[in-house]
């Protein structure tokens, strides 16, 4: 397990919440610490959204808990009913992420059995924890999903390149290949999550400029292209080796995959401004991709037996090449795409 900034900031948020509770003489600071743990979020926008949502749901939950506590005292049955009611309200207003901490507040407030001073104290402790996490997240190593995204794309491409270059040649040990394939799938899923964080930060916190919006389009296409590359690997494992085929066909598939992965590699270098102008010939790759599809389809038509499953692999390779062409065009017009 890697030690990350979010782990460090969670510890700092808990520390700040505990010190603030002691300094304000709020009694037992445990609730503040628990709230700080719940409130740490992976982006600035989500931290702000979580703070606003928690202020609403915690206030509502605390009021319901105080009223219920005055009527029913701290009866377990009453606490359970109020918790159910609070969950329903949170879901109704699409604030499901706040349910956990809001229920902590409800239980803590109802334990005071309607005593307003204790109930208010416990409610304030929750707010101290939430605000502590928000401040730490904003001012200490603030999240940079864009930097993380670009770095993770490069690492994921390296894994994709290795798997694609050995997919047809079948040189890698089967168990190692499967492990790497699962890791690649997880990497792409993680990259997609980072993209969503970038999109939220850019669109929700401020009005995006045209250049920044275009950059998001490029990043989205990066994710799409990696996913299409993964689909080539998946199709190869599911269908290629189960189809009867001559040995020279292995060479043809391997050759085409090598051309596309090298094209992908050049696009990544182009994105970093490391290539000379005109080094990436998109027209050539498009012609090669079209030629590959036509050649294989013609061959399948002439020799139908055993070739049906190969059409699935061929289509996946062609689609990967098509997405690469689009990424190449977008990368050439993306502003400030080498800053990360």
N, C-alpha and C positions, 0 to 999 in steps of 0.2 A: 504494500500500500504506500502510495506517495503522499508525503506531507505537503498539503496545499495551503494556499492563502486563506481559503474559506475555513479550514480547521483552525488556523492561527487566529483569524478574526472572531470566530465563535468563542474561543477562549478569552480573547480580549473583551468581547461584549459581555460575557458572564462576569468577568472581573469588574468592569465598569458598573454593571448593574448592582453587584454586591456592594461596592464602595459607595455608590450613590444612595443605596438603601440605608446603609449604616450612617452615612453623613446626614441624611434627612431624618434619621431616627425613626424609621418606619417599622421597626420590629424585625421579625424573622424575614431575611431577604431571599429565602428559597424560591418563592413565587417569581420574584424578579429574575433570578437566574434561569428558571425554567422558561420564562417568557423570552429571554434573550436567545436561548437555544432555538426555540421555535421560529423566531423572527428573522434569523439570518438567511438572506436570499442571494441568488447567484447573479443578480444584476441590479443596477441603480433603479431602473423603472420598477422592477418587482419589489424592491425594498420600499419604495414610495407607495406603490399600490397596496402592499401588505400593511403598511403603517395606517393608511387611510381606512382600509377595510377593517382592520383590527380595532381602531378607535370606535367605529360604528357598532360592530358586533359585540365587542367587549362592554361598551356602554349599555347596550340593550340587554346583554346577558346579565350584567351586574344589577341592573334595575329589576329585572325579572327575579333574579336570585334573592335580592333584598326583600322584595314584596313577598315571595314565597317563604322566605325564612321567617318573616314576621308572622305569617299565618300558620305554617306547618312546622316551624322550628327547623331542626336539622334531621328530620326523618329521612331515612334512606329512600323510601318510596317517593317522597316529594322531590328529592334531588334527582332521581331518575326521570321523573315526569318533566321537570324543568329542562334537563339535558336533552330529552327528546324534542321538546318544543324549540329549544335553541338550534338544534341541528336542522329542524324543518325550516326555520326562518333563514338560516345561513344558506341552505340549498335553494330556497325560494328566490333569494336575492343574488344567487350565483357567487357566493363567497365561501365556497367549500373549503378553500385553503385555510380559512381562519377558524374552522371548527375546533381543532385540537386545543389551541390556546384559550379559546373562548370557554370551552368546557372546564378547563383548569380554573379559570376565573369564577365560573358559576359555582363549582364545588367549594372553592376557597371562601367565597362570599356567603354561601348558604351555611357553611360550617359555623359562621358567626351568629346564626340563629336570629337574624333580624336586628342585631346591634349595629346601628348605623356607623358608629366610629370605626369598629373593627372591619366592617364590610368595605367602607370607603378606603381604609388603609390597604386592604388586600387588592382592591381594584387599582389603586395608584401604584402598587408594587408591580402589577402586570404591565402598566403603561411605562414604568421605568425600564423594565426589561426590553420592551418593544423599541422604545426610543434609543436605548443604548445600542441595540443591534443596528438600528438605522444609521446612527452617527458613525459607528465604527465602520460599517460597510461603505459609507460615502467618503470618509476622510482617511481611512487606513487601507492602502493597497486597493483602491476602488476597482471593481470588476472591469476587465477589458475584453469583452467577448470577441471583438474583432481580431485582436492580436492572437488570442487563443485559437480562434477559428482558422486563421491563416496557417499557424504553426501546425495545427492538427491536420489540416488538409495535406500539407507536405508529408507528414509522417504516414498518413493513410495512403497517399499515392505510392510511397515506397513499398508498402505492403501489397498494394494492388498490382504494382509492376512485377514484383516477385512471383505472385500467384498466377498472373496471366501468362508470364513467360514460361511457366512450367506446367500450365494447365493441359496442353495438348501433348507435350513431350513426356509428361508423366514421370519426371525425374525425381520429384520430392517424395519422401516417405509418406505413405497414405495418412498415418495418424498425425504427422506434423502438418500436412496440407490441410486436414480438417480443422486442426486447432487454429491455424493461421486464417482459414476462411471464416471461422466463428469470430475471431478477433477483428477481422476486417468488417464484418457485419456490425459488430458493436461500435467500431470506430465511426462508421458512416452514420449510425444512429446518433452518436455523440455529436458529430459535426452538425447534423440537422438540428439538434437542440441548441447548439451555439448560434446557428443562423437565426433561430427564432428569438433568441435573446437579443441579438443585434437588431433585428427587425423591430422588436418592441422598444428598445432604447431609442432608436432613431425616429420611429413614427409617433411614439407616445409622449416622449419627454420634450421634443422640440419639432418644429416644422422642418422636414428634411429639404435640403437643397437638391437641385436637379442632379448634380454630380454624385452626391451621396446616395440618392435613390438609384442611379444607374449602377453604382458600385454594388448595391444590394442585388441587382439583377445578375451581375457577374458572379457573385458569391453563390446565389441560388443555382446558377448553371453549373458551378463547380460541384455542388452536392449532387445534382442530377447526373453529371458525367461520371462521378465516382460510383453512383448507384448502378448506372448502365454497365460500367466495367464489372461490377460485382455480378450482375445478371449474366454476363458472358461466362464467368467462372462457374456460376450455378448451372447454367444450361449445359456447359461442357461436362460437368460431373454427372448430371442427370441423364444426358442423352448421347453425348459424343461416343463414349466408349462402348455403349450398348448397340451401336449401329455397325453393321458390316461395311468395311471400307478398305480400299487399297492403301498401301503404305505411302504412296506419293501424295495422297490426300492429306495425310498428317503434316507433311512438309508445307503444303499450300496453306492450310489453316494456321500453322505456326508462323509462317512468313507474314500473313496478313495481320495477325495479332501483334507481331513484333513491330510492324510498320505503325500500327495505331498507337501502341503504348509509347513508341518513340516520339510520335506526333504529340501525344499527351505530355510527355516530358518536355518537349520544346515549348509547348504552350505555358507550362509552369515557369520555365526560364524566361519566356517572354513577359510573363506577368511580373517578374522581378527585374525587368529591364537588363537582362544579362545576355541577350542575343543581339546580333547585328540586324539592322533593318532588312527585311526581305528573307530572313533565314527560314521562316516557316511558310511553306508553300501550301496553302489551304486548297487551292485548285487541284494540285497534284494528288493530294490525299483523297479529295472527293472523287476524282477520276478513278483512282485505285479502288476505292470503296465500291463504286458503281460497277467497275469491271469484275470485282470479286463476286458480287451478288449475281450478276448476269452469268458469269462463268459457271458458278455452282448450280444455279437454277437450271441452266441448260443441261448440265451433267445429270442432275436429278431426273430431268424429264426423259433423258435417253436411257438411264439405268435406274428404274424406279425401285427395284427390290432392295431393301435394307437402307435406303437413303432418306426415308421420310423423317426420321428423328434428327438427321443432320440439318434439315431445313430450319429447325428451331434454333440450333446453334448459329447457323448462318445469319438468321434474322437478328439475333442478339448482337453479333459482331457488327453487322451493318448499322444497327441502331446506335451502338456505342460510337462508331465512326461519325455518324450524323450529329450526335451531341457534341463530339469533339470539334467539328467544324463550326458549330454555333458558338461554343466556348471561345474558340480562336477569334472569331469576329468580335465578340463582346469584349474580350480582354484587350483587343487593340484600341478600343475606344473608352476604356475605363480610366477616369482621372485618379491620379495619385495612388495607383495600384501597387506601388512598390514600397510604400512607407512601412508596412508591417515588417 
